[in-house]
């Protein structure tokens, strides 16, 4: 029973402990590096931590119990490896050739987690889920504070309400860690903001100038710089500037001869040399005269003897800059290696935090304990004991960052080797020397007179070496001289005139360079070594065997090139201003956004000016690398102007969807142009220009109407591709103010921004003017399908779906009813349909409907349409129908019996005269007084009988196909009549189609973004059965308007589609057709041409009606690729397809 009760007691005790343990608060702690996390965990746990693995094999997890925040807590200690998140440009901005570098000053940036840090991020996300608090243990400086906020961002994304604390410490010692736990505070957002500003500026400035320099100079000097990255940084360039400036001083130095007098006196084998009070003279005759005077009167008399104590000061407390300088000079360790070693010593707990601007020990700091640690050393232990006898008395400087104390040892170790041992020993000796006493001595100075010329000599006797006993890096040598008394006289053993010349200043050593960087505010104590290493790795500078810097050829050329522009970019002014502003952000005296905006704008202006004067860089670099640049005439991309980067995509305007830049780019194989969003693939907004655009270039000028963010575009069109209202070389705006240009290009208003629901002002499935919007990944992409708009969106809004389908003459739009009442029924407010119809449905008598677009400036020309197309004075706009049938369709008198010319809209025509320069200038033509009607007729082409009498008014049809708008009721077969009252004739071999099959023989152009929408539109067009087959891949390739090449797969697919057509005896739509209306000036008249592109499968036969009413039939021929038909209607008919038929 005793055993049972004992076991039960143990079980109960263990159970109660497990309950307590399960209820303990869990806290996640994050250090900046794994070594720091391990050291802190070891101190807090007393060495009793439990280690487990995270997702990253380099960042372990240490668990232990600790009393903090007045609770017994389970501590989870892990780490990152420096910055967890980096900054990058979004989308295409990351690609070098995606944009002109100037766009990088305004491009969107985002923070992201690099791939090699994703596992660290996953560890944080997993661990924070089970924790109640987050404590940041990153280094207590600017970078550490920013890294802490990156950790906070990741953790709060998982657990948004987790409380966050900041542990502040300067060394990893038990005392410092305990003090940090007792005084947990909040993270400093201002300090983190300063780092964000610095990182973004460095990214924008560095990326813009680096791309500019690299892309330009690689093209100009391909044999020398063709593969070299020519980087720029707002810190590295002033650093390079210091090296170049000193090198130029040395090169420009001209030695100057000088002369000085020397007097020597020898007493009992001790020779003493007296120094001339004048030091030296640069005039030889003057020095010679004084010398001869002394030779003539060689007696010397002692005129004064001064004796005084003298001290040699011990070193000040050690900060980062001083450590880097002294390690370079005394230990011959580079600044970069020095900081790497110091970081290791810090994380191991041997020294305090190595990045500090402070050289003042706080009065409350326990220096005795630190000195006591060093008494263990067999090398400097005795000196440490001597310090303890008098008490440590540090020599402080005048700087403090109020964050960290000076660098000092935190504990003794004798197990280091190599440079780690050398640097640790230096830090210990420097600390002991700093807290000890100055060296003491006694100095005697003797002044003599020789022929009224004054000379002097000094002797030194060292009384107490003090700190010099532990600090071998400085020397203080005694100098013994004879004893002289005032009034003594003697004859010198030597009086001579010694000559010499001045010497150039020495080239910069690494210590000198760090001192200059610190003096002028370039970088911080933590980044000096990094910037120096950068200019070395880029080969901008080199090191001589004596450790002094010389600039490289490329470095010299770059600095001199920028200096020649007048912008002293190699000088420290710009960067020093930024560093000063960053300090003010840390202090909360300046807003980060204001600082960022100001400095981005400042560097952007410098960049733009540098691009304009880029030839100066070319000349300077060519001079120093000894290579002639590629001829600018042979390499137009390297020409002067905007940095020689004109061939790169230029920003046109801001994307209406995402706010990024939209740029003018070349299509694949440089076959055409388009405007695309730089945010691709996140945003897929794009607008494709038609093939009629031969050249396009973004102008430097912005649009005065659309604003400074919208640049105008310089277009060059194919001859005959645009109406006479637009010249072949045209500068226009696509921002929404130039409607003529937009319609000529077949694009929608790019400046239209999406509505609140994410769509554009109108349903993205239907856009006017051949502009297609396709939803891909939640974003919109638009591209031209080479079709000019047939009628405008505002006109389409009034058409009901019923009026589009039914045969009622009072409503049916398809049947071309002359009545103007076509706006009944439900309005299509959320859809834009652009269609062009022709032909017959089931051979039911009807006319062609809807006029074809005459020019890009007019969106509708049918007389039944609402709205008024603009007509400019002196401009003739000729409908296709008017050109093809002017001989047969003639205006006659109206009801009043006069010779009034009327058209079938019932309005009188007005007589106008062409005023534009050209072959038709002065020629008269008729135009309908109704601005919504597209009636046109040359006055000299009207027949003589046009003014005949009669009460019945004949009208000139503005129907684009040239057919009368109503059926000839006397025709037995229901064949329509032409306006000349003659029966329309079919071309021989015309296909007869069974009415019962409901074959749709129409030409339709419908812009859609999905097959479902196309079916819906087709159902509205006709009540007859229409099958819609859209092969996505075919649609995609054709929509991109690229040349297609047959593959086995596409050929097989084509045959299958043809078989379907034959089997079902029904018209199968495979893609939407694309139509362009072009004009060509044939000297005598404007000849309207039409470009027809598309694919058709129709019972193994293809036919369509051209604008003159003629039919083309190709027996057993299947169109499988884009083809073009140009119809020149100068009373004759010509065309060629792409196969040459």
Buried (B, 14 or more C-beta within 10 A) or exposed (E): EEEEEEEEEEEEEEEEEEEEEEEBBBBBBBBBBBBBBBBBBBBBBEEEBEEEEBBBEEBBBBBBBBEBBEEBBBBBBBBBBBBBBBBBBBBBBEEEEBBBBBBBBBBBBEBEBEEEBEBBBBBBBEBBEEBBBBBBBBBBBBBBBBBBBBBBEBBBEEBEEBEBBBBBBBBBBEEBBEBBBEEBEEBBBBBBBBBBBBBBBBBBBBBBBBBBBBBBBBBBBBEBBEEBEBBBBBBBBBBBBBBBBBBBEBEEEEEEEBBBBBBBBEEEEEEBEBBBEBEBBEEEEEBEEBBEEBEEEBEBEBBEBEEEEBBBEBBBBBBBBBBBBBBBBBBEBBBBBBBBBBBBBBBBBBBBBBBBBBBBBBEEBEBEEBBBBBBEBEEBEEBBEBBBEEEBBBBBBEBBBEBBBBBBBBBBBEEBEEBBBBBBBBBBBBBBBBBBBBBBBBBBBBBBBBBEBBBBBEBBBBEEBBBBBBBEBBEEEEEEBBEBEEEBEBEBEEBBBEEEEEEEEEBBBBBBBBBBBBEBBBBBBBBBBBBBBBBBEBEBBBBEEEBBBBBBBBBBBBBBBBBBBEBBBBBBEBBBBBBEBBBBBBEEEBEBEEBBEBBBEBBBEBBEEBBBBBBBBBBBBBBBBEBEBBEBEEBEBBBBBBBBBBBBBBBBBBBBBBEBBBBBBEBEEEEBBBBBBBBBEBBBBBBBBBBBBBEBBBBEEBBEEBEEBBBBBBBBBEEBBBBBBBEEEBBBBBBBBBBBBBBBBBBBBBBBEBEEEEBBEBBBBBBBBBBBBBBEEEBBBBBBBBBBBBBBBEBBBBBBBBBBBBEEEEBBBBBBBBEBEBBBBEEBEEBBBBBBBBBBBBBEBBBBBBBBBBBBBBBBBBBBBBEEBBBEEBBBBBBBBBBBBBEBBBBBBBEEEEBBBBBBBBBBBEEBBBEEEBEBEEBEBBBBBBBBBBBBBBBEBBEEEBBEEEEEBBBBBBBBBBBBBBBBEEEEEEBBBBBBEEEBEEEEEEBEBEEEBBBBBBBBBBBBBEBEBBBBBBBBBBEBEBBBBBBEEBBEBBBBBBEBEEEEEBEEBBEEBBEBBEEEEBBBBBBBBBBBBBBBBEEEBBBBBBBBBBBBBBBBBBBBBBBBBBBBBBEEBBBBBBBBBBBBBEEEBEBEBEEEE
